[in-house]
Amino acid sequence: MKRHIIAFTGVRRVEMQEEDLRAPGEHELLVRNEVSAISAGTERACLLDLPNLADSKPGQFPKYLGYSGVGVVVDKGRAVTGFAVGDRVLTHWGSVHADHNYIAQDQAVRIDDPALRADHAVFAVIAGFSLNAIRKTRFEIGESAAVVGMGILGSFALALLRSAGAVPLVATDLSARRRELARALGAHHALDPADPACSARIREVTQGGAKVVIEVTGQAVALKQCLGFTARGGRVALLGCTRVSDAAIDFYQEVHRPGVEIVGAHTDARAARESRPHAWTWQDDARALLALMGDRRLAVARILSASFKPGDAAEVYRQLAEDPDFPVGAVFDWGK
């Protein structure tokens, strides 16, 4: 039996590869994928071979993308505990865009709710990145908050802040379509960062500046703008991955004097084995998010916007490379 995998074989080159399936290793699960989530920012950067790619060097191909899937365990290694063949699972690292994946048992979480849709549950890994950033800011109910960049991470950050009681809640994005999504997800204000009055407007509606800011674009120019509307003593979480440095920041005037905290919120910096306040493991965040989805307190249906056939991957990634309004919440459906 063959395994089929989407691979980036060069800049803007996408192929469907195949290889023989093998038995899972001693501590591995073999999972037949139902869906895999597209993380547009990371995958576009890998497709174009941009800087700061965590798992590959510039010019290194092939690249195998995807880090969140939902599927069914079809085989397991002899040392695996806590999982059975037939279990439906959410998978993390190792979960590439493929019809079958080999997953270390500590990179899987069982999905116990049979009514939870696969194309919703699959976002529990990506939404966990957003939740981790919010936790790191020590957000409290009733604080003002701003989310900068309404891609997939920003959309989940906004939805979670709305659920957690951010008032007022502000979103910024260059795309009118994404600003409309922000309003649908509960933003009180959705603004265009290119508007010269944007920062002043945020300071006005938040009565002096946002207490919590989630910066998702990864652009220095956006961070500089954030610092202009962050409240004294506010907290800024860096959730986006920086690909270019495009603005100088006066750290004395914009960070040091106003007492602003800037915290890195990359998932690699989260708790590894045991959750603690403001720092949960990815598994505990995923379980919490799956429960919020099942309880209908996380509006995944508004974020999910496209389901693609894996066989159309080359065209999907052409769109991703060229269209700034590529669907925010997109998946590959391995049943198609």
Backbone hydrogen bonds, N-H to C=O, Kabsch-Sander energy under -0.5 kcal/mol:
donor,donor_aa,acceptor,acceptor_aa,energy
3,R,19,E,-3.6
5,I,17,Q,-2.7
6,I,97,H,-2.7
7,A,15,E,-3.0
8,F,63,K,-2.9
9,T,7,A,-0.7
9,T,13,R,-1.6
10,G,13,R,-0.9
12,R,47,L,-1.9
13,R,10,G,-2.4
14,V,12,R,-0.5
15,E,7,A,-2.6
17,Q,5,I,-3.3
17,Q,15,E,-0.7
19,E,3,R,-1.9
21,L,1,M,-2.8
28,E,25,G,-1.7
29,L,103,I,-3.0
30,L,75,D,-2.9
31,V,29,L,-0.6
31,V,101,N,-2.8
32,R,72,V,-2.8
33,N,31,V,-0.7
33,N,99,D,-2.0
34,E,70,V,-3.4
35,V,70,V,-1.6
36,S,332,F,-1.9
37,A,68,S,-2.2
38,I,330,A,-2.8
39,S,37,A,-0.6
40,A,38,I,-0.9
43,E,39,S,-2.7
44,R,40,A,-2.5
45,A,41,G,-2.0
46,C,42,T,-2.1
47,L,43,E,-2.5
48,L,44,R,-2.1
49,D,46,C,-0.6
50,L,45,A,-2.8
54,A,52,N,-0.6
56,S,53,L,-1.0
60,Q,57,K,-2.3
61,F,59,G,-0.6
63,K,8,F,-2.5
65,L,63,K,-0.6
68,S,95,S,-0.5
69,G,91,T,-1.8
70,V,35,V,-2.2
71,G,89,V,-2.1
72,V,32,R,-2.1
73,V,87,D,-2.7
74,V,30,L,-3.0
75,D,30,L,-1.2
77,G,28,E,-2.9
79,A,26,E,-1.9
80,V,77,G,-1.4
86,G,73,V,-2.8
87,D,84,A,-2.3
89,V,71,G,-2.8
89,V,87,D,-0.5
90,L,109,V,-3.1
91,T,69,G,-2.9
92,H,107,Q,-2.5
95,S,92,H,-2.0
96,V,94,G,-1.6
97,H,65,L,-2.3
98,A,96,V,-1.5
99,D,4,H,-1.9
101,N,31,V,-2.4
103,I,29,L,-2.9
103,I,101,N,-0.6
105,Q,27,H,-1.9
107,Q,104,A,-2.6
108,A,105,Q,-0.9
109,V,90,L,-2.4
111,I,88,R,-3.2
112,D,110,R,-0.7
116,L,113,D,-1.3
120,H,117,R,-1.2
121,A,117,R,-2.9
122,V,118,A,-2.1
123,F,120,H,-1.8
124,A,121,A,-2.2
125,V,122,V,-0.7
127,A,123,F,-3.2
128,G,124,A,-0.8
129,F,125,V,-0.9
129,F,126,I,-1.0
130,S,126,I,-1.2
131,L,127,A,-2.6
132,N,128,G,-2.4
133,A,129,F,-1.7
134,I,130,S,-2.1
135,R,131,L,-2.7
136,K,132,N,-2.1
137,T,133,A,-0.9
137,T,134,I,-0.9
138,R,135,R,-1.7
139,F,134,I,-1.2
142,G,165,G,-2.6
143,E,140,E,-2.0
145,A,168,P,-2.1
146,A,212,V,-2.2
147,V,170,V,-2.6
148,V,214,I,-2.8
149,G,147,V,-0.7
149,G,172,T,-2.7
155,S,151,G,-2.7
156,F,152,I,-1.9
157,A,153,L,-2.4
158,L,154,G,-2.6
159,A,155,S,-2.4
160,L,156,F,-2.6
161,L,157,A,-2.4
162,R,158,L,-2.5
163,S,159,A,-2.1
164,A,160,L,-2.1
165,G,161,L,-0.7
165,G,162,R,-1.0
166,A,161,L,-2.2
167,V,143,E,-1.9
170,V,145,A,-2.6
170,V,168,P,-0.5
171,A,189,H,-2.5
172,T,147,V,-2.1
173,D,191,L,-1.9
179,R,175,S,-1.9
180,E,176,A,-1.9
181,L,177,R,-1.8
182,A,178,R,-2.2
183,R,179,R,-1.8
184,A,180,E,-2.1
185,L,181,L,-1.9
186,G,183,R,-1.3
187,A,182,A,-2.7
188,H,169,L,-2.2
189,H,169,L,-1.5
191,L,171,A,-2.9
195,D,192,D,-1.8
198,C,195,D,-2.5
201,R,197,A,-2.5
202,I,198,C,-2.2
203,R,199,S,-2.5
204,E,200,A,-2.0
205,V,201,R,-2.6
206,T,202,I,-2.0
207,Q,204,E,-1.2
208,G,203,R,-3.4
209,G,203,R,-0.5
210,A,229,F,-2.6
212,V,144,S,-1.4
213,V,235,R,-2.5
214,I,146,A,-2.8
215,E,213,V,-0.6
215,E,237,A,-2.6
216,V,148,V,-2.5
216,V,214,I,-0.6
217,T,148,V,-0.6
220,A,244,V,-0.7
223,L,219,Q,-2.1
224,K,220,A,-2.7
225,Q,221,V,-1.7
226,C,222,A,-2.6
227,L,223,L,-2.4
228,G,224,K,-0.8
228,G,225,Q,-0.9
229,F,225,Q,-0.6
229,F,226,C,-1.8
230,T,226,C,-0.6
231,A,210,A,-2.6
233,G,258,P,-2.2
234,G,231,A,-2.5
235,R,211,K,-2.6
236,V,261,E,-3.3
237,A,213,V,-2.8
238,L,236,V,-0.5
238,L,263,V,-2.8
239,L,215,E,-2.5
239,L,237,A,-1.0
240,G,215,E,-1.9
242,T,240,G,-0.5
246,D,244,V,-0.6
251,F,249,I,-1.3
254,E,250,D,-3.0
255,V,251,F,-1.4
256,H,251,F,-3.4
257,R,252,Y,-2.8
259,G,255,V,-0.6
259,G,256,H,-0.9
260,V,255,V,-1.9
261,E,234,G,-2.6
263,V,236,V,-2.8
265,A,238,L,-2.0
269,A,266,H,-1.8
270,R,267,T,-1.6
276,R,279,A,-2.3
279,A,276,R,-2.5
285,D,281,T,-2.3
286,A,282,W,-2.6
287,R,283,Q,-2.4
288,A,284,D,-2.2
289,L,285,D,-2.5
290,L,286,A,-2.7
291,A,287,R,-2.0
292,L,288,A,-2.2
293,M,289,L,-2.5
294,G,290,L,-2.4
295,D,291,A,-1.9
296,R,293,M,-1.5
297,R,292,L,-2.6
298,L,292,L,-0.9
300,V,298,L,-2.3
302,R,299,A,-1.0
303,I,299,A,-0.8
303,I,300,V,-0.9
304,L,300,V,-3.1
305,S,329,G,-3.6
306,A,329,G,-1.6
308,F,331,V,-3.1
312,D,309,K,-2.0
313,A,310,P,-1.8
316,V,312,D,-2.4
317,Y,313,A,-2.8
318,R,314,A,-1.4
319,Q,315,E,-2.2
320,L,316,V,-2.2
321,A,317,Y,-2.2
322,E,318,R,-1.5
323,D,319,Q,-3.1
326,F,323,D,-1.6
329,G,303,I,-0.9
330,A,38,I,-0.6
330,A,328,V,-0.8
331,V,306,A,-1.8
332,F,36,S,-2.9
333,D,308,F,-2.7
333,D,331,V,-0.5
334,W,34,E,-2.2
334,W,332,F,-0.7
335,G,34,E,-0.5
336,K,333,D,-1.6
